[in-house]
Amino acid sequence: MTHARRGGRGRNRAFTLIELMVAIAVLALILVLMASATDQVRKLFSRSVGQAKSFEAARTAYDLVTRALAGATLNTYLDYDNPAQPSSYVRISEMHFLSGPTSELLSGIVLPGAEIPTWGDAVFFAQPLGFSPDPTTSRLKDLLNAGGFFVEYGDGRNERPSALGDRVPVSLRYRLVEVLEPTAELSMYNHDPRGTNPAKPDPPRAWIAGAVAGQGGQNVRLVADNIIGFFVWPQTADGNFLTNTNRVYDTRVAGALTSPQPPSAHQLPPIVRVVMVAIDEGSASRLDASPGDVSDKIGPAFAGLFDSVTTNEEVDAALRDLELRLAAIPVEFRMFNSYVQLGEAKWNE
């Protein structure tokens, strides 16, 4: 007995050309999507690493500034108001602490290869850093130095180590720089606070120009690139601002030895609020490469924000506005903000 087979003979069915083309197209699409995602992750990683490095340098710079300010000294002492005819005691010091708008404090001072922004502050003071190029005294760690910090805009040639020459390309950037005058060249002492010593004829702020221009500009050194804003607000422990209407705090203020003495006369502020604004290298490169002057892109973000603030609350509000303005440019930025206590301050109103 035989049985009939159901169905025809079995055979292997191959893919058609259209099916192969569809499969290849789908695979190609998947590969393109994977490559795009990988490239985006790579760019994001590179950008994050670049920002981390940029802001790490800014953090290091900010720590340097705050540590230096905390160690500022004035060595104030009490003496007769008029040694020839004394009537009272007054505070007096041969040293100097000065803060205020950079455009005012450095007015008339030429910075080779750089210019001063129309916004931001500078601060100058004495500190026992022990810096001396003389090998016979370089081991004395408590030698007095004078200097300060401010932001400039330029190619940084003057602050670059001479050994680099032209091997490393220069670029126009906003930079935080430090002025550090060696012990043997302190020009701060060339001013007599009483104005009676003909051997010390310098005006009260003349030493700043000497410190900046001294050693052929070698007293100025780079601290960090891409610092676009630097501000200081001296104040009391209660948060009362101590600057005048021009945002200047000057221990050599006019009438410093009159009675009663002005609050800032020959005494350090107890507290200094320090704000620093940094952008990353990627943002700086884009600003430099785009048409127009970089200051015309950054400057409006600071315009009018800090000119008349008189309280910490107003500073906080101005910083919030600054965040919005910088984000609109747009740039990647970080703000560093803290209160620094000056250990040598002995505030007396």
JOWO-V798771 format. One record per backbone hydrogen bond with DSSP energy under -1.0 kcal/mol. NH is the residue of the N-H (numbers start at 0). CO is the residue of the C=O. If there is no record, write none. Layout:
NH;CO  NH;CO
This chain:
19;15  20;16  21;17  22;18  23;19  24;20  25;21  26;22  27;23  28;24  29;25  30;26  31;27  32;28  33;29  34;30  35;31  36;32  37;33  38;34  39;35  40;36  41;37  42;38  43;39  44;40  45;41  46;42  47;43  48;44  49;45  50;46  51;47  52;48  53;49  54;50  55;51  56;52  57;53  58;54  59;55  60;56  61;57  62;58  63;59  64;60  65;61  66;62  67;63  68;64  69;65  70;66  71;68  72;125  76;91  78;89  80;87  89;78  91;76  97;123  98;248  99;121  101;119  103;100  104;100  105;101  106;103  108;105  113;110  114;152  120;229  121;99  122;148  123;97  124;146  126;144  128;126  129;142  136;133  137;133  139;136  142;139  144;126  146;124  147;178  148;122  149;176  151;174  152;114  153;172  154;112  163;160  166;163  172;153  174;151  175;223  176;149  177;220  178;147  179;218  180;145  182;130  184;181  185;182  189;186  191;199  199;196  201;189  205;202  207;204  209;205  210;206  211;207  212;208  213;209  216;213  217;214  218;213  219;216  220;177  222;175  223;175  225;173  227;276  228;276  230;274  232;272  234;270  235;239  238;235  241;233  243;247  246;243  248;98  250;96  252;249  255;252  257;254  264;261  265;250  266;263  270;234  271;339  272;232  273;337  274;230  275;335  276;228  277;333  278;225  279;331  283;279  284;280  285;281  286;282  287;283  288;284  289;285  296;293  297;293  298;294  300;297  301;298  302;298  304;301  314;310  315;311  316;312  317;313  318;314  319;315  320;316  321;317  322;318  323;319  324;320  325;321  326;322  327;323  328;325  330;325  333;277  335;275  337;273  339;271  341;269  342;69  344;341
